[in-house]
């Protein structure tokens, strides 16, 4: 009898212990939301229906915005590697030293010599988002475009990501990954990345996970499934938009990826406990690019009038210019965040946010500790996300001291005001974006006090970050200024 009583007591203790373990596990999942971060390449600030586009279609992204928060003042760097370095470090590209794409632009005969010594990989002393989330007990995965160093020691596998496959070149329909990943016959790159994400979610559904999918769409070269291209070729054009059928089809590929990931989160019962971020690395390309090298002459003549590759990929209007510039079309990007029960459905935010803000946001999310010697330029977005609280006079800086689609420039936005410095001529421009989002009316002579204050703030930031500057070119040759050369760091 005594033995039976002891057995019952042991069984009771075991059940209680099991219950407590289960309860602790559930609580841990509640306290640590999963995170899915989708980064799109070159998606412009006006490319999506939720931002006013009436030609392109993205029903899943529409639903993401309906169920989450849409930002109207989200910023990135003007090119890919710079934004990616900023996301991973919480620092402005000027501070990291990666302010252009890797390896970088180089025009040796221009009026100024742009900075030569650019960092060609994310510096090893940088603590990354992957490191932060891994230290917080998350399973971390990175799939797609990395563009922060090609060698093994600089890959995401070595920078805090437990699982990673980064693309190693080739066409969209012939994916090659490092380390090796077996793709399906004829599988599109965006589909392969999505499948990796789905597999990662299913494999780690019972533990907190951080999934980062970095798509190559909608970067040139323009390429999509023929059935989707045909769909948009047959669609009525909107005279107020650039209606490129191939580009629209690529956006739909991205939308399908978002939809598939949302679908698997729901099917696995993880939707309510997952923070879902959708973001672009820079503004849209408002120049015409296609699969034919522009080596002199005009390749538009290759295509019939109705062919979509005869025209530019997109326009960011009413935002000025596009990728590779510091005007709004180059740096203002889509940002949508969904977090059920924490973010109000269908909400919008006018908060000024930037790529530097993701790192401190994630630290705040997991209650992590700031890396000891790593300066963080950003602020947590959690107050903006969960309470729509933000600083109306927030400062956002951008520095791009190279030739691309404009001359080298540096810029600061503070509240509604924006100052742009031309690093070649030394000239400044001042705009009020509340009334002049196209940046057409220079107000520096009309508002001298505001102009002087922003000019000083920009100069101080440049000094604080040790931002590299162009220098006069003794070999300047106006007749050869647009020739591209091989960058010294290549």
N, C-alpha and C positions, 0 to 999 in steps of 0.2 A: 504493500500500500504506500509506504514511504517512497519507494522507488518510483511508483506511478505519479505521486505528487511532484516529485523532483522533475520527472520528465515533462509534466504539464507546465511547471514553472519555467523550465528551460525553453519549451516551445513558445510560451507567452513572451519571454524575454526576446527570443529570436524574432517573433512577429513584430514586436515593438521596435526592435532595432531595424528590421527591414523597412517598417513604415517610416521611421525617422530618416533612414538613408534615402528612401524614395522621395519624401517630402523635401529633404535638402536638395536632391537632384532637380526637382521641379522648380524650387526657389532659385537655384543657380541659373537655370535656363531663363526664368523670368527676369532676374537681375542682369543678365548678360544677353541682350538681344543679339541675334545673328545680324550680320551686315553683308549686304550684296551691293557692290559698287560697279556700275556699268559706265565705262568711259568710251565715248565715241570720238572718232578721229575726224576733225574738220567740219563738224556739224554746226551750221551757222545759227545765229540768234533768231532768225526769222524763217527757219526751214520747216518747223513743225506746225501742225494745225493749231495746237494750244497756244502758239505764239502768233497766230494770225494768218498762217499760210493757207491758201484756199485751193492749191493744186495737189501738193503732196498729201499722202494718207498715212496715218499712224494710229489706228484705233486702240492698240494696247498702251501706247504712250499717253494717249488721251485719257484712258482709264486710270493710268498711274497718277496723272495730275488730278483727276476727279477724286481719287482716294487719298491724295496727299497735298503737298504744298508746292506751288510753282513760284519761282523767283524771277523777278523782272530786272534785277541789278546784280547778276552773277558775273564774275570776271575770271579770266584765265590769262596766261601769257599769250603772245601772238603766234607762237609756234609750239610744236609738240613736246620735244625733250624738255624745254623750259617749264612747261606746265607740269609734266610728269615728275620732274625733280622737285618742284614746289609742293606737289601733293604728298610725295614721300617724305619730305623733310620738314614741312611747316615753315619753310623759309622762302623769301623772294628769290627768283632765279639769279638776280644780281649778287646776292650774298652767297649762294651755292657756287656760282661761277658757270652754271649752265644756263645761258641766256639765249642761245640759239638751238636749232636742232643739231644733233651730233652726226657728223663732225662739224658742220657749219658752212655758211655761205662765205664766199671769198671773191671779191672783185678787185684785183691788184692794181688797176689803173684808175680807180676812182679818185675823187677829190680828197678823201681822207682814208687813212689806213685804219680799218676796224680792228678791235682787239684780237691779237693772234693767239694768245695763250689761254685757250678755253678748256675747261674741264671736259674730258672725253668720257667720263663715267661718273656715276654718283659717288662722291668721296666716301672712302671707307669709314671715316669717323662719324658719318651721319647715321643716326638711329632712324629707321624707316617705320612707316605704318605697319609693315609686316612684323617688325621687331616688337612694336608696342602691343599689337593684338596677340602675338604669340606669347609674350610675357604675361598677358592677362588671362591666359588659359584657352585662347581660341585656336582652332585648327585653321591654318591660313593657306589660301590657294590663289595663285596668280596665273592667268591664262591670256595670251595674246601679245600685243605690242608692248615692249618694255622700253627700248630706245634710251637706256641709261647705262650703256656699256655692253659690249658684245662678248667679252671673255667670261669664262666660267666663274671666276671669282667675283665678277660684277653682276652676275645674273640674279634674278629674284630668289633662286634657290639658296643663294649665299647671303641674302639680305632679309631674312626673317620669314620667308614663305616656305611652308612645309612641302607643298606641291606646286610645281610650276612648269608650264610649257610655253615657251616664247617662240614666235614665228621666225624662221630662218631664211626667208626669201622665197622667190618663185611666184607663180600666179595664184589667183584667188581659188582656182579649181584644183591646184596641186599643192596643198599645204605641206610644209616641211617644218618640223618643230625640233627644238632643243630643250630638254632631252627628247628622244624619239617618242612619237605618239602615233599609233596606227589610225589613220583616217579611213573612212569608207570610200568606195569607188565613186569618183566624181563629186565628192562632198565639197561644198563651198566652205571657204575659210570661216565665215561668220557662223555657219551651221556647226562646224567642228568645235569652235570655241564655246558655243552654246551647249553642245553635248558634253564637253568637259565640265562646264558649270553644273549641269544637271547631275552628272555622275558624282561630282564633289558634294553637292547638297544631299543627295541620297546616302552617300557613304558616311556623312557626318551629321545626320539629322538629330542624333541623340547627344550632341555636344555643341557648345557655341562655336560658330564658324564665321570666318571672314573670307568672302569670295570676291575677288577683283577680276572682272573680265574687261580686257582692253581691246576693243574692236579695231579693225583696220578700216572698215567702212566708216565714213563715206569718202575716204581719201581717194584721190586719183591714184591709179588710172580708173576711169569710170568703167564699171563692169557689173553686170547683174544677170539673173536668169532671164532667158528670152521671153518667157510667158509674162513676166512682170513688165518687161520693157514694152511689149506689145500692148499691154493693158494701158499704160500711160501714153503710148503713141496715139492710141485711139480716143484718149480723153480730151474733152474740150479744153483749150488753153484759156488761162486767165490773163488778160492783157496787163494786169498790174503786177505780175510775178514772172520770174524766169521759170519757164516750165520745161525742164530738161527731163525727158522720159527715163534715161538711164539713171540719173541722179535720184529721181523720185523712186525708182525701183530699188536702189540701194538703201534708201531710207526705209522702205517697206521690209527689206531684209533685216535691218536693225530692229524694226518694230516687232517682227516675228520672233526675234531672239528675246526681246523683253517679255513678250507674251508667253513664250515657252517657260521662261524662268519664273514668271508669276504663277503660271499654271502648276509647276512642280512644287513650289512653295505651298500653294493651297492644298495640293493633293497629299503632301507629307504632313499637313497640319502645322506648318511653320509660318504661315502668312502673318498671323497676329503678333508674332515675336521676332519679326525681321525688319530691320531698317534697310530700306531700298533706296539707293542713290543713282540718279541718272544725270550725266554731266558730259560736256564736250571739252576737248583740249584747247581749242581756239576757234576763232570765227570762221565763217564759210569762205571758200575760195571763189572770189568774184572775178577771176580771170579764166580764160578758156584753156583747159588742158584736155588732152586725149591720148590715145595710144600711139600717135605718130609724132616723133620728135620734131620740135620746131627749130630746125637748123637753118634758118633763113627761108625766105619765101613765106607763103601763106598757105598752111595746110587746110584751111577751110575749103579750098577748092576741091579737096579729095572727096568731100561729102556732098550729097544732094541737099537741096534747100530744106527738106523736111527731116533730115537726120539730126538727132539730138546732139551728137558730138560736134556739130557745126557751131554750137553756141556755148556760152559759159555754163558752168555747173550750177551756180546759184547767185543770188544777190542778197545782200543783207539789209537792203533798203527797208525802212528809212535810215538805218544806221549807215554811217559813212565807211566806205572802203571795205577791206576784208582781211583775211589771214595775212600775216607778215607786216601788219601796220599797227600803230597804237591808237588809231581812230576806233570808234565804238564797234564798227563792223568786224574788226580784227580781234577784239578782246572781250566783248560782251557775249555771253554764251548761254545756252539752255541749262537750267538746273531744276530738277524735280526730285523731291524727297517724299517718300511714303513711310509712315511708321504708325500702324494702327493703334488706336487708343492713346497716342501721345501727340500726334499732329492732327489738327482739325481737317477733316475731309474737304476737298475743294477750296482750300485756302490759298491765298497769294501773299507774297511778301515783297516789299520794296527795300528790304535790308540790303546794304552794300556788303557783298560777300566775295571771297576770292579763293583761289586754289590754296593759298597759305592757311586757310581756315580749317581744312579737313583734319590736319594733324591734331591741333588742340581740341577739335570737336571729338575726335576718337579718344583722346586722353580723358576728356570729361566724361565720355560715355562709359568707359571701363574703369573710371576712377584711378587711372594710372598716374605715374610720377613723371614729371618733365625730365628729359635727359639732361644730366648735369651741366655740360658745357655747350649744349646746343641751343642757340638763340632761336626763339619762336617768334615769327613776325605776325602770325595770325591770331585770331580769337575764336573761342568756341561758338559754334552756331546753334548750340542747344537752346539758349534763350529765344532766339529767333524762330527756331523750329517748333518749340513746344508752347511758347507764350507770345510769339510774334513781337518780342521786345528786341530793339536794336538801336544803335547810335546813329542818328540822322546825319551827324557830321563826321562819320567814319572816313578815314583816309585810305585810299587804295593806290598803290604805286605800280608802275610798269616801266621796264627799262629794256630797250632793244637797240643796242649800239652797232647794228650791222645793216648793210643794204639788203633789201628783199623786195617787197612791193612798194616800199617808200624809202626815203633816206633814214639814216639812224636817228632814233628819237628816244625821249624819256618823257614820262607823263605822270600826273597825279590827279586823282579825282577826290574831292572832299565835299561831301554833301551833293548839292546840285552843280557844283562848279568843277571845271576840269581845265588844267593847264598842260600844254604840250610844248616840249622843247625840241627844236631841231638841232641835233648835235653836229651838223655840218655848217649851217649858216649862223647858228647862235640865236636865231629868232625864236620867239615864243608866240603861242596862240592861247586865248582864253575863251572858254565857252560856258554857257549856262545850259546844262542838258535838260533842265525842266522845260524850257521853252524852245530849245534848239538841239534836239537829239541828233540832227543831221550834221552838226558841227560846221555850220556855214557862216555864222556871224561872229567874227573875232571881236571880243569886248575889252581887250586889254587897255585901250585908251579911254574907254567909258567908265571903267571901274579900276582906277589905279591902285587903290588901297587893297582891294581883293587880289589884284594881280601881284602886287609886291609880296603879300603874305604867302600866297601859294608858291611863288618863285623861290622864296626863302625856304619854305618847307621842303620843296623838291630838292633844292641844293643840299640841305642838311641831310636828307635821307640818302642821297647819292654818296655823301661823305661817310655816313654811318655804316652803310653796306659795302663800302669800298668798291662801288660800281665802276667797272672798267669803261674807259672813254676812248673814242677814236682820236687819232692824231693826224696832223697835216701830212699829206703824201708828197714827198719831193719828186716822185716820178709820175705825178698826175698827168694823164694824157686824155684830153677831152674826146679825141677821136676813137679811143679804145675803152672808154669808161664803162660800157655795158658788157664787156667781155668777162666771162666767168673763168676763174683760174682754180687751180688745185690748192685747197687749204693746207697751210704748212703743217697742221696737226694730223693730216690724213696719213 
